[in-house]
């Protein structure tokens, strides 16, 4: 699988295409386009279109999508930090550490982080 488009990403309202929200790779504007297109987030035009997200939900989705490259980069850093904590635990034979991270043992938390990274990378 190929790598994702490098960040940073940004988003803007597309006033030409019915007000959808477009996510772009941040970059120098070319002919009025702020960078390489990543995706478009559809927006509900009328309240009856319940299969489409409201403007507020679409904006929240666009913010999350635009943040994805930075979130992935930081998650990879966090993975290394959690692994270091796990390796330093004296009382962690076979993953029975007395230290918990958000209610999870470091080894379980590390596995969850690695699974999220693998999902983002298509592995």
Helices and strands as residue ranges (DSSP letters): E 9-13, E 21-25, E 37-41, H 55-88, E 100-101, E 104-105, H 106-120
